[in-house]
Amino acid sequence: MRIEVLSIDDCPNSRIAIGEAEAALASLGLSEIHVIERRVTSHEEAMATAFAGSPTVLVDGVDVIPGTVPTGSLACRLYRTETGTTGYPSRAQIIAAIRAHSGTRESPVR
């Protein structure tokens, strides 16, 4: 499994998103999977990925928020979470995406 956080330079929420992704993996017993941080520096690069604003968290290339459409815009992103609107996905949202990707409601297959 590959977990990536795509962000633009100076994104104030990319470190938080990385921390939430790492915590999500740890809570699922998947601490051996490393979160990859990737900078998006051009519109072309954004269009070539699933980038939907900074930060974008991907599980094997799929956005953690179902139905998200890549924008190609080098801008900040807002997330609706269970606690309100933030600039990064919640740990629960990332866990749900990992579980959905693995096809299980329990810990994902390694």
C-alpha positions in Angstrom: 0.0 0.0 0.0 1.2 3.5 -0.9 0.2 6.6 1.1 1.1 9.9 -0.3 0.5 13.5 0.8 0.7 15.9 -2.1 1.2 19.6 -1.2 2.3 22.9 -2.5 5.3 24.8 -1.0 4.6 26.4 2.3 1.4 24.6 2.9 0.6 25.1 6.6 -1.4 21.8 6.7 0.8 19.3 5.0 2.8 18.4 8.1 -0.5 17.9 10.0 -1.9 15.7 7.2 1.3 13.6 7.2 1.0 13.2 11.0 -2.7 12.1 10.7 -1.8 9.6 8.0 1.0 8.2 10.1 -1.3 8.0 13.1 -4.0 6.3 11.0 -1.5 3.7 9.8 -0.2 3.1 13.3 -3.7 2.6 14.6 -4.3 -0.1 12.0 -1.0 -1.8 12.9 0.6 -0.7 9.7 3.5 1.5 11.0 5.9 -0.2 8.6 4.2 1.7 5.7 5.9 5.1 5.3 4.0 8.2 4.3 5.5 9.8 1.2 5.5 13.5 1.0 5.4 14.9 -2.6 5.5 18.6 -3.7 3.4 19.7 -6.6 5.0 22.7 -8.2 3.1 23.2 -11.5 -0.4 23.0 -13.0 0.9 20.3 -15.4 2.1 18.2 -12.5 -1.1 18.7 -10.6 -3.1 17.6 -13.6 -1.0 14.5 -14.0 -1.9 13.4 -10.4 -5.1 13.2 -8.4 -4.2 16.6 -6.8 -7.3 18.4 -5.5 -5.6 21.1 -3.5 -3.0 21.2 -0.8 -2.8 18.9 1.0 -4.2 15.9 -0.9 -3.9 12.5 0.8 -3.9 9.5 -1.5 -4.1 5.8 -0.8 -2.6 4.0 -3.8 -3.3 7.0 -6.0 -6.9 7.4 -4.8 -8.1 10.5 -2.8 -9.1 9.7 0.7 -12.4 11.6 0.2 -14.6 9.6 -2.1 -15.8 11.4 -5.2 -13.2 14.1 -5.1 -12.4 15.6 -8.5 -8.8 16.7 -9.2 -8.6 20.4 -9.8 -5.1 21.0 -11.0 -5.1 24.2 -9.0 -2.1 25.0 -6.9 -4.3 26.2 -4.0 -5.2 25.2 -0.4 -7.9 22.7 0.2 -10.6 22.4 2.9 -12.0 19.2 4.3 -15.4 18.6 6.0 -14.6 16.4 8.9 -16.6 15.0 11.8 -15.5 18.0 13.9 -16.0 20.7 11.3 -14.0 22.2 8.4 -10.2 21.9 8.5 -7.3 22.2 6.1 -6.5 18.5 6.3 -8.4 15.2 6.4 -9.2 13.6 9.8 -7.5 10.5 11.0 -10.9 8.8 10.8 -11.3 9.7 7.2 -7.9 8.4 6.3 -8.6 5.1 8.2 -11.9 4.7 6.4 -10.0 5.2 3.0 -7.4 2.6 3.9 -10.0 0.1 5.0 -12.1 0.8 1.8 -9.1 0.4 -0.3 -8.2 -2.9 1.3 -11.8 -4.1 1.1 -12.2 -4.8 4.8 -13.9 -3.1 7.7 -11.1 -4.4 10.0 -7.4 -3.9 9.7 -6.3 -4.0 6.1 -4.4 -6.9 4.5 -0.7 -6.3 4.6 
